[in-house]
Amino acid sequence: MSDLFARAVRQSIAGTAVARDDPTVDRILDAAVSVLSRRGTTDATVDEVAQEAGVGRATVFRRFASKDAVFEAALTRVVARVIGAMVERFAVVRDPVEQVVEGFAICVALDADPVLARPRRQRADLLAALCEGDPSPVSLAFDAVAANLRRAHRAGAITVGDPDQQADVLVHLGLAYLLAPGLAVDLGDPDAVRAFARSTIAPVIGYRPGAAGRVVASDT
């Protein structure tokens, strides 16, 4: 799982995944996502994928070289959807505070993703998958968040703190809430999640709720 997931994240971020205009491939990948959500990468089999897609095993292997290739492509589709949602929101939401809010909301929403969401007792496996690989999915996420914060610092939209340290905190907060239940906020309520992120997480980049300026210099 960790190697497949890391490769899927790298392909999605780099945009190197091959798009195929093939309805059969779409059915196979949809089936692979469904099988992965129920069985995980260890127990899932190509036979199950083929049966769910309504094709023969040979049809699957004519399009994918191996079991790993099938599930890597399926995971890439899932990760690309998440990254695409983030890119789409950030193209519209330019304020760094609201980007923090939307990024956190998208991360928390993964709790309901059929592949990434696992029973709480199994989420140690998800954490391992996110942290392993060179570079790991977590380090790739950090690089993306840090780069965005550096741009905001250079533009003067954020005037406090170190962008790398801020990115480190934001990534780890997102992970923590994905892996463990919220205690003071209903993570199933998108409005509550956004309000919580705005009041409690956005201060990481210098935002003061209720202040006239959205991102301000600290007194120190």
C-alpha positions as CSV (number, residue, x, y, z in Angstrom):
1,M,0.0,0.0,0.0
2,S,2.7,2.5,1.0
3,D,4.7,2.1,-2.3
4,L,1.6,2.2,-4.5
5,F,0.2,5.2,-2.7
6,A,3.4,7.1,-2.8
7,R,3.8,6.5,-6.6
8,A,0.1,7.5,-7.1
9,V,0.7,10.8,-5.3
10,R,3.9,11.5,-7.3
11,Q,2.1,10.8,-10.6
12,S,-0.9,13.0,-9.6
13,I,1.3,15.9,-8.5
14,A,3.6,15.7,-11.4
15,G,0.8,15.2,-13.9
16,T,2.5,12.2,-15.4
17,A,-0.4,9.8,-15.2
18,V,-1.4,8.6,-18.6
19,A,-5.0,9.5,-19.6
20,R,-6.7,6.8,-21.6
21,D,-9.8,7.3,-23.7
22,D,-11.0,3.8,-23.1
23,P,-14.4,3.0,-21.5
24,T,-13.1,-0.4,-20.5
25,V,-10.2,1.1,-18.6
26,D,-12.7,3.4,-16.8
27,R,-14.8,0.4,-15.8
28,I,-11.7,-1.5,-14.6
29,L,-10.4,1.5,-12.5
30,D,-13.9,2.2,-11.0
31,A,-14.0,-1.5,-10.1
32,A,-10.5,-1.4,-8.6
33,V,-11.4,1.6,-6.4
34,S,-14.5,-0.3,-5.2
35,V,-12.5,-3.4,-4.4
36,L,-9.8,-1.5,-2.7
37,S,-12.3,0.3,-0.5
38,R,-13.6,-3.1,0.7
39,R,-10.4,-5.2,0.7
40,G,-7.3,-3.1,0.8
41,T,-4.3,-3.6,-1.4
42,T,-3.1,-6.8,0.4
43,D,-6.3,-8.8,0.0
44,A,-7.7,-7.3,-3.3
45,T,-7.3,-9.4,-6.4
46,V,-7.4,-8.8,-10.1
47,D,-10.1,-11.5,-10.4
48,E,-12.4,-9.5,-8.1
49,V,-11.7,-6.4,-10.1
50,A,-12.4,-8.2,-13.4
51,Q,-15.7,-9.6,-12.0
52,E,-16.9,-6.3,-10.7
53,A,-15.9,-4.5,-14.0
54,G,-17.8,-7.2,-16.0
55,V,-14.7,-8.2,-18.0
56,G,-12.4,-11.1,-18.2
57,R,-9.1,-11.4,-16.3
58,A,-7.3,-11.3,-19.7
59,T,-8.9,-8.0,-20.5
60,V,-7.5,-6.5,-17.4
61,F,-4.0,-7.7,-18.2
62,R,-4.2,-6.5,-21.8
63,R,-4.5,-3.0,-20.4
64,F,-2.4,-3.2,-17.2
65,A,0.9,-5.1,-16.9
66,S,0.3,-6.3,-13.3
67,K,-1.9,-6.2,-10.3
68,D,0.2,-3.4,-8.9
69,A,-0.3,-1.4,-12.1
70,V,-4.1,-1.8,-11.8
71,F,-4.2,-0.6,-8.2
72,E,-1.6,2.1,-8.7
73,A,-3.7,3.6,-11.5
74,A,-6.8,3.4,-9.3
75,L,-5.1,5.1,-6.4
76,T,-3.7,7.8,-8.8
77,R,-7.3,8.5,-9.9
78,V,-8.4,8.9,-6.3
79,V,-5.4,11.2,-5.4
80,A,-5.8,13.2,-8.6
81,R,-9.4,13.9,-7.7
82,V,-8.3,15.2,-4.3
83,I,-5.5,17.3,-5.8
84,G,-7.8,18.5,-8.5
85,A,-10.3,19.7,-6.0
86,M,-7.6,21.6,-4.1
87,V,-6.2,23.2,-7.3
88,E,-9.7,24.2,-8.4
89,R,-10.5,25.8,-5.1
90,F,-7.2,27.6,-4.9
91,A,-7.7,29.0,-8.4
92,V,-10.8,30.8,-7.0
93,V,-9.8,31.4,-3.4
94,R,-6.8,33.6,-3.3
95,D,-6.8,34.8,0.2
96,P,-4.3,32.8,2.2
97,V,-6.6,32.5,5.2
98,E,-9.4,31.1,3.1
99,Q,-6.9,28.8,1.4
100,V,-6.0,27.3,4.8
101,V,-9.7,26.9,5.5
102,E,-10.5,25.2,2.2
103,G,-7.4,23.0,2.4
104,F,-8.3,21.8,5.8
105,A,-11.9,21.2,4.8
106,I,-10.8,19.1,1.8
107,C,-8.4,17.1,3.9
108,V,-11.0,16.4,6.5
109,A,-13.5,15.4,3.8
110,L,-11.1,12.5,3.0
111,D,-12.7,10.8,6.0
112,A,-15.5,9.8,3.8
113,D,-13.5,8.7,0.7
114,P,-14.2,5.1,0.0
115,V,-10.5,4.2,-0.5
116,L,-8.7,6.5,1.9
117,A,-11.2,6.2,4.7
118,R,-10.5,3.2,6.9
119,P,-11.9,2.1,10.3
120,R,-10.1,4.1,13.0
121,R,-8.3,1.0,14.2
122,Q,-6.8,0.5,10.7
123,R,-5.6,4.0,10.1
124,A,-2.1,3.3,11.3
125,D,-1.7,1.6,7.9
126,L,-2.8,4.8,6.1
127,L,-0.4,6.9,8.2
128,A,2.5,4.5,7.2
129,A,1.5,4.8,3.5
130,L,1.5,8.5,3.7
131,C,4.9,8.7,5.4
132,E,6.8,6.1,3.4
133,G,8.5,6.5,0.0
134,D,11.2,8.8,-1.3
135,P,9.7,11.3,-1.5
136,S,6.7,10.3,0.7
137,P,3.2,11.6,0.1
138,V,3.5,13.7,3.3
139,S,6.7,15.4,2.1
140,L,5.1,16.1,-1.3
141,A,2.2,17.7,0.5
142,F,4.5,19.7,2.6
143,D,6.4,20.9,-0.5
144,A,3.2,22.0,-2.1
145,V,1.9,23.9,0.9
146,A,5.2,25.5,1.7
147,A,5.6,26.7,-1.9
148,N,2.1,28.3,-1.7
149,L,2.9,30.0,1.6
150,R,6.3,31.3,0.3
151,R,4.4,32.9,-2.6
152,A,2.0,34.5,-0.2
153,H,5.0,35.8,1.9
154,R,6.7,37.2,-1.1
155,A,3.5,38.9,-2.2
156,G,3.1,40.4,1.3
157,A,-0.2,38.6,1.9
158,I,1.4,36.9,4.9
159,T,3.8,39.0,7.0
160,V,4.6,36.8,9.9
161,G,6.3,33.5,10.6
162,D,8.4,31.1,8.6
163,P,6.5,29.5,5.6
164,D,8.3,26.2,6.0
165,Q,7.4,25.9,9.7
166,Q,3.8,27.1,9.0
167,A,3.5,24.4,6.3
168,D,4.8,21.8,8.6
169,V,2.2,22.6,11.2
170,L,-0.7,22.8,8.7
171,V,0.2,19.4,7.1
172,H,0.5,17.7,10.5
173,L,-2.8,19.2,11.7
174,G,-4.5,17.9,8.6
175,L,-3.1,14.5,9.2
176,A,-4.1,14.4,12.8
177,Y,-7.7,15.2,12.1
178,L,-7.8,12.7,9.3
179,L,-6.5,9.9,11.6
180,A,-8.3,10.7,14.8
181,P,-11.9,11.9,15.6
182,G,-12.5,15.6,16.4
183,L,-13.3,16.2,20.1
184,A,-14.6,19.8,20.0
185,V,-15.8,20.0,16.4
186,D,-18.1,17.8,14.3
187,L,-15.9,16.8,11.4
188,G,-18.9,15.6,9.5
189,D,-20.3,19.2,9.4
190,P,-18.5,21.2,6.6
191,D,-19.7,24.5,8.0
192,A,-18.4,23.7,11.4
193,V,-15.1,22.4,10.0
194,R,-14.6,25.7,8.1
195,A,-15.5,27.8,11.1
196,F,-13.1,25.8,13.2
197,A,-10.3,26.1,10.7
198,R,-10.8,29.9,10.4
199,S,-10.8,30.5,14.1
200,T,-8.3,28.0,15.3
201,I,-6.0,26.8,12.5
202,A,-5.7,30.0,10.4
203,P,-3.8,31.8,13.3
204,V,-0.8,29.6,12.4
205,I,-0.2,32.0,9.5
206,G,-0.9,35.1,11.6
207,Y,-4.6,35.5,11.2
208,R,-6.4,37.1,14.1
209,P,-10.2,36.4,14.1
210,G,-12.1,39.6,14.5
211,A,-9.0,41.8,13.6
212,A,-9.3,44.4,10.8
213,G,-6.4,42.8,8.9
214,R,-6.8,39.2,7.8
215,V,-3.0,38.4,8.2
216,V,-1.1,40.8,10.4
217,A,2.3,41.2,11.9
218,S,2.7,39.9,15.4
219,D,3.5,42.1,18.4
220,T,6.8,40.2,18.8
